[in-house]
């Protein structure tokens, strides 16, 4: 009896094992083994039922050359405000073309050129007996006159009396203005002193003037013609 039961249970276990192996190897069994994914195919189907207007718009987007050209409205089709504007522009152009060219305005200068004159009274040669002194004195006077002419830039008139000393080497010393014999104009007094200083140094004394220094007097006259 025990032997029969043992054989029965052995047969049952063997049968169960075989059925299980066959069931697992079956392609329909997907509990533990995932089925292989198959590639998907997408097919586009042209819909021939699209409206004609939509199809034309799609064609126009793809081909810009097929778009209709923009037409410019003529003057007859313009609204009334634009017509008035066009008429005003045309009238303005016609008036401008008829206007004569304007002549440039003549500008008068604010500064009027004046003719100035700077002189030194002539020497009293009758009181001088040394030709070398006279010649040297004339040279000194001319240098001072040219310097005064360059400094004279206003329209004030008057005279300035100055006295100064020149050394034998031609250097200037002790230049003074005599107020009681000169113009009260501070400007003319100032440029007179600056002119004498600006004209120095002077040439050295000639050999005939064998002196360590000599004194000179000049009167500078300022006039406007």
Secondary structure as the mmCIF struct_conf table of DSSP 4:
data_model
#
loop_
_struct_conf.conf_type_id
_struct_conf.id
_struct_conf.beg_label_comp_id
_struct_conf.beg_label_asym_id
_struct_conf.beg_label_seq_id
_struct_conf.end_label_comp_id
_struct_conf.end_label_asym_id
_struct_conf.end_label_seq_id
HELX_RH_AL_P HELX_RH_AL_P1 UNK A 2 UNK A 25
BEND BEND1 UNK A 26 UNK A 26
TURN_TY1_P TURN_TY1_P1 UNK A 27 UNK A 28
BEND BEND2 UNK A 31 UNK A 33
HELX_LH_PP_P HELX_LH_PP_P1 UNK A 34 UNK A 40
TURN_TY1_P TURN_TY1_P2 UNK A 48 UNK A 49
BEND BEND3 UNK A 50 UNK A 50
HELX_RH_AL_P HELX_RH_AL_P2 UNK A 52 UNK A 62
HELX_RH_3T_P HELX_RH_3T_P1 UNK A 64 UNK A 66
BEND BEND4 UNK A 67 UNK A 67
HELX_LH_PP_P HELX_LH_PP_P2 UNK A 68 UNK A 74
HELX_RH_3T_P HELX_RH_3T_P2 UNK A 75 UNK A 77
BEND BEND5 UNK A 78 UNK A 78
HELX_RH_AL_P HELX_RH_AL_P3 UNK A 80 UNK A 98
BEND BEND6 UNK A 99 UNK A 99
HELX_LH_PP_P HELX_LH_PP_P3 UNK A 100 UNK A 109
BEND BEND7 UNK A 110 UNK A 111
HELX_LH_PP_P HELX_LH_PP_P4 UNK A 112 UNK A 113
STRN STRN1 UNK A 116 UNK A 120
HELX_LH_PP_P HELX_LH_PP_P5 UNK A 121 UNK A 123
HELX_RH_3T_P HELX_RH_3T_P3 UNK A 125 UNK A 127
HELX_RH_AL_P HELX_RH_AL_P4 UNK A 131 UNK A 151
BEND BEND8 UNK A 154 UNK A 155
STRN STRN2 UNK A 158 UNK A 167
TURN_TY1_P TURN_TY1_P3 UNK A 168 UNK A 169
BEND BEND9 UNK A 170 UNK A 170
STRN STRN3 UNK A 172 UNK A 177
HELX_RH_3T_P HELX_RH_3T_P4 UNK A 179 UNK A 181
BEND BEND10 UNK A 182 UNK A 182
BEND BEND11 UNK A 184 UNK A 184
HELX_RH_AL_P HELX_RH_AL_P5 UNK A 186 UNK A 199
HELX_LH_PP_P HELX_LH_PP_P6 UNK A 200 UNK A 200
BEND BEND12 UNK A 201 UNK A 201
HELX_LH_PP_P HELX_LH_PP_P7 UNK A 202 UNK A 206
TURN_TY1_P TURN_TY1_P4 UNK A 207 UNK A 208
BEND BEND13 UNK A 212 UNK A 212
STRN STRN4 UNK A 213 UNK A 224
#
